[in-house]
């Protein structure tokens, strides 16, 4: 019997979850119910004891929950995506290295089911995201301090809430913070089918920027182009096209030279972005999927006076933890989700006990969909 199956069969835990549901419907005090049986509740967690290939080093465990302190909350995790940063953190190649053993997962959404007596900003029923990277979202329950979490709207799709704080925020900040873009201005990006790329396309559509979106060639290219254009992409081209003789005439057909380029690939793909930037354009690098360095042509740097900058969402969040700018960003993104003007990435959903299959799917080449772990069986998966 797997650990996850044993978890599902624990009578005390099932009673706890049922009590929580009844409380949220106003039938009995939630905190009283959880206090009575919290000591018997365990959390099913996906962990790694050593760095390496996540397909080999990940394991699961059942961990008893600690007693709830007055400034802490008990959180039931609902859903968590698998992001490149999760994989890199397990591999040991990410800038942040949590102490081992570590629980996997930087992003996700959970629901508060109990709050300590000194907790002021959260109450049962609230949805929360981790406030910092490395929190460990691949688990069923967590006990943590109120300050370790950020409250998020619970009237948006659960998939949207689970995938909110990394990729949409990265896209939002890169479009807002580096160039004063106006309607009609051209933004160029590689990795356009990534979750960040899809977020850039949708935000640019709302703000009336023109996007040039570069993707790798693939067997289902026509389907990918159609799906990106349905999100609002103005132009979708391939890496191969960028290096062809037709690229020059294509660039001349645009309403203007790109003022902003967004790079998540590196290598030759980043060089092509730089070559096509307009005078004093800015290229922002936020990823390096090719694992190749960014090489800046000398003539481009000198004569076009381009700027080459980097963006790291974790650092931005640390610097703006309680800032009005962050609050405004989250509010605007949630409002767009409510109005279905911003959709989460199309996703393949796996239950938490299928994490090995999910990781294999997430590390395959040409991933057509985002891989997401559905942790709470009753949470929806609508987009």
N, C-alpha and C positions, 0 to 999 in steps of 0.2 A: 504494500500500500504506500503511495507517495505521500510526502509530507503535506502537500496541498490537499490531498483527499482526506487525510487525517484531520487537517484544519477544518474542513467543511463539516466533518462529522462531530466536532466537539459540541455536545449539548449546551454547555454553559455559554459558549460563544454564540450559538444560534439564538439562545434566549436573549442574550445581550443585544444582538442586532435587531431582533423583533421588538424588543423594548424600545430601542432607539427609534425605530420606525413609528411605533405607536405614539411616542412622545412628540415627534415632529408633527403628528396629526392632532396633538393637543389632548391626548388621553391620559398620560401619566408623566410624572417628573423624570426627565431623562437623567439628570445628574444623580438622583437617588438610585436609579436602576443600575447605572454603571459603577457607582461607588460600591454597591453590594457585591458585584462579581468581577471587578476590574482585575483583582489579583489572579483570577483564573484565566484571563484572556491572554492569548499569545499572538504574536505577529509573524506571519509568513514573510520571509525576507530573501531577496536575491543578493548574494554577497560575492566578494572576491578576497582571498587571503594573500594572493600574489598577483603581480602584474604579468600580463601576457595576452595571448589570443583569447578574446572573450568566449569563443566557442569551446575553449578548453578549461579556462580557469574559473568560470562562474559556478556557483553552488547555491543551494537553498538551505535554509535553516528555520526552525521554529524558535522564536525568542520571547520569553515572558515579558510582559509590559511592566515597567516600574510603577510604583505608586504615584498617583497624580499629586503634584505640589500645587500650592495656592496660586502660583503665577504660571502654571502650565495648562496646556489643552491636550485632549485626546482627539486625534484625527484619524478618520477612516479614509484611506486613499481610494479614489475613484478610477483614475485613469492616468497613464504616463506614457509619453512617446519615447522612442529610441532615437536619440540625436547623435550625430558624429562625435560630439563632445563626450557623451557617455562611453562610446567605444574607445575613444582616445584615452579617457581617464582610466579605464580598465587596462588598456595596453601600457599605461605609464608614460605616454607621450604628451599628455596634456600639461599645461602650465601648472594646474592645481593638482596636488596629490593628497587626497584625504588619508589619514592614518589607517593602516590595515589592522584587522579586516574592515572593509568598507561596504556599505550598502550602495548598490548601483542606482543611478538616476539623478539628473539635475533638474528635471522639469516634470510637472504634473499638477493635478488638482485633487484636493481632498476635502472632506466635509468634517467640520467640528462636531463631535458628538458629546463632549463634556468639556467644561471650562472650570478652572480653579476659581476659588473665591476672590482672588486678587486680580483676575483677568478683567480688563475694562473694555477692550476693543473687539472682542470676539464672543460669540455665543453659539449654542447648538443650532445647527442648520446652516451656518455660514460656510461658504466655500473659501478655500485658501490655496495659495501657491507658495512654494518655498521662497524665502527672501534672498537666499544666497545659493551659489552653486555648491555641489557636493553634499547636499542635504540627504539624499537617498530616498528617491520616490518609489522604488520598486519594492514595496512592502504593503501589507494589508492595513496595518495600524501603526501609529507613531504617537509617542508622548514627547512634547517639546515645549519650549518657552514661547510665549505669545510673540516675542520679537523675532523669532525664527521664521515667521510666516507673514504673508501679505494677503489681505482680504481681497477677494475678487467677486464680481457680480455672479449671482447664482441663477440669473434669468437668461443666461446665454447657453448655447449648446455645450454639453460637458466636454465634447471633443475640442471645442473652441477654447474653453477655459484651461484644458490640459495642455494645449499647444500655444498658449498666449505669450508667455514671458520671455521666450528666447527668440524665435524667428520673426514673428510680427514686430516685436520691439526693435530688433536689429534693423529690419527694413525701414521702420519708421524713423529711427534716429539717423540712419545714413542719408535718407532723403531730406531730412530737416536740418541737419547740423553742419554740413560741409560746404554747401553751395546754396545761395539764395535763389532757388529755382522759381520760375514763373510759369503760368500755363503756356503750353506749347514748347517749353524747353525739352531738350533731348537727354535722356538717361540711357546709358548702355550697360549691359551686364552679361557676364558669363554665368554658367550654372543656373540658367533661368528656370529650369524645371525643379530646382531645389525648393524646399519649404520657404527659405528666405526669398528666392527668386519669385515664387508665386505671390508672396506677400508684397514684394516691390511692385509687381504688375498691378495688383488690385489697388494699392494705395496711389500709385501713379495715375491710374484711371480716375480715381476720385478727385485727385488734385490736378488733373488735366495735363500731366506731363506725357511726352511721347517716349515710348520705350522701344529700344532695340535689344532683343533677347537672343543670346547665343546659347545653343545647346550642342551636344555631341550627336553625330549622325548615328542612326540606329534603325533596326528593321521596322519599327512602328513609328517612324518619324512623322508621317502624316497625321496619325492620331494624336501625337504629342503636340504638334503645331495647332491642331484644332482645339485641344483642351486649353492651351495657353491663351489662344485668341478669345476663347469663350470667357476667360477671366478678365480680359481687357488688353492683352498684348497687342501693340500696334504692328510690330515686325518680329518675326522669328526666323533666325538664320542659323546655319551650322558653323562649326569651327572651320570646316573645309571651305565653306563659302568665303569666310573672312580672309583666307589665304589665296583666293582665286582672283582672276583679272576682273571679275564682275563687281568686286567689293567697292572699287573706287566710284563707279557710276551709281551704285546703291547709296553710298554715303552722300553723294552730291544731290540725290533726290530727297533727302531729309529736309525738314524745315530749318535746320541749323546744325552746326557742329555739336556733338555731345559735350555738355558742360560737366557731367558727372559720369564716372564709370565705376562699377561695383564688381570686385574681383573675389571669387571664392575658389579659384582653380590654381592660379599661379602659372609658372612656366611660360610656354609660348602663347597660351591663351591670354595671359595678363599682358604680354608684350603687344599683342594685337589690339587690346583695349587702349593701351597707351598711344599706339600709332594713330588711332582714329579719334582721339580726344581733340577737342577744340583748343584754341589758344587760352592758356592759363586754366585749362581744365584740371579737375581733381579726380584721381583714382583712389578709391578706398578699398583696402583689402581686409576681408573679414574671415577668410578661410584659405586653405591650401590643399585642395583635394588631390592635386597631381603630385604633391610632395616635392615640387620643383620650386626653386627660388624665383622671386620676382626680379626680372632683368629689365632695367630701364635704358632704352636707346639713348645714347649721349646727345644726339641731335634733338630728339624730342624734349629732353630735359632742359637743354640750353635754349633752343630757339623757340619752343612752344611754352616754356616756363611752366610746365605742368607740376602739380603737387602730388606726391605719393604718400598716402597716409594709411593708418591702420585703425580698425575699430574692434573693440572687445566688449561684448555686452556685459560680461561680469563686472568689469571695471567701471563701466558707466553706471550700473546699478549701485555699486558700492559708493560712488561719488554722489549719487542722486537718490539715496535710499528713501528719504521722506520729502523729496522736493516737489514743488508744484508742477514741474515739468513732467515728472514721472506720473503723477496723478492725472494730469491732463492727457498724457499719452494713453494710459490704460483706459480712461473714460472714453476717449474717442474711438479706440479700437473696439471696445465692448459695444458702443453705440452702433458702429458699423456692422458688427455681428448681429445685433438685434434686428437691424434693417436688412440683413442678408446682403449687404454691400461688401462684406468681407467674409470669405468662407475659409474654414480650416482646410489644410491640404487633404486631398483624397487619401484615404488610409486603409491599410490592412489591419484588422483588429485581432489580437491574440489574447487569450486569458493568461493570467500571470503564471500559472503552472506550466504553460507552454513557452516559457521564456527562452529555452534553447532553440526551438523552432523559430521564434521571433527574431532572435539575434542572427541566426543564419540568413533569414530573409532580409534583415536590415543591412547585412554586410555583402550581399550579392551586388554584382555590377548592374548598371542600368535599372535601378529600382524604380518601378513605375508609380509606387505609392509610398506614403509614409507608413512606417510600422509603429503601431501603438499597442500598449498593454492595457487591457480592460481589467482593472483590479477588483472592483466591486461588481458582482454579477448583475446587480439591479440598475447600475448606471446605464443611461442611454448611450448611443454611439452616433446619433444623428449629426450631420454637418450643417 
